[in-house]
Amino acid sequence: MERGPAIFAGAMFALFGGGLLMWTAVRLRQREPVAHGVNPVASATLASLAAVVALGLGAWCLTRI
């Protein structure tokens, strides 16, 4: 990968993953639904999984610099 796009993509994936993980944790701590109309356990699990995948992709992009 080229350096500029790799840094940008890695930073965006890391910011999105970190933000989603933090938002999910706050919603769970306040006992609020993560997604309306969905099973609370399934929505929290899916959101956490998406956040971890995004953080992993961000780390992968940043190691390709």
C-alpha positions in Angstrom: 0.0 0.0 0.0 1.1 3.5 -0.4 1.8 5.4 2.8 -0.8 8.2 2.6 -3.8 6.0 1.9 -2.7 3.3 4.4 -2.3 5.9 7.2 -5.7 7.4 6.4 -7.5 4.1 6.1 -5.9 2.8 9.3 -6.8 5.9 11.2 -10.4 5.9 10.0 -10.8 2.2 10.8 -9.3 2.7 14.3 -11.4 5.8 15.0 -14.6 4.0 13.9 -13.8 0.8 15.8 -12.8 2.7 19.0 -15.9 4.9 18.8 -18.3 2.0 18.2 -16.7 0.0 21.0 -16.9 2.9 23.4 -20.5 3.7 22.4 -21.6 0.1 22.9 -19.9 -0.1 26.3 -21.7 3.1 27.4 -25.1 1.9 26.2 -24.6 -1.4 28.0 -23.5 0.2 31.2 -26.6 2.5 31.2 -28.8 -0.5 30.4 -30.0 1.1 27.2 -30.6 -0.8 24.0 -27.8 -0.9 21.5 -30.3 -1.2 18.6 -34.0 -0.7 18.9 -36.3 -3.6 18.1 -33.5 -6.2 18.2 -32.5 -8.8 20.8 -30.2 -6.9 23.3 -27.6 -9.6 23.5 -27.5 -10.1 19.7 -27.2 -6.4 19.0 -24.4 -5.9 21.6 -22.5 -8.9 20.4 -22.8 -7.8 16.7 -21.7 -4.2 17.5 -18.8 -5.4 19.6 -17.7 -7.8 16.9 -17.9 -5.1 14.2 -15.8 -2.8 16.5 -13.1 -5.4 17.0 -13.0 -6.2 13.3 -12.6 -2.4 12.5 -9.9 -2.1 15.1 -8.1 -5.1 13.6 -8.4 -3.7 10.1 -7.0 -0.4 11.3 -4.0 -2.1 12.9 -3.4 -4.1 9.8 -3.5 -1.0 7.6 -1.1 0.8 9.9 1.4 -2.1 9.9 1.6 -1.9 6.1 3.2 1.5 6.2 
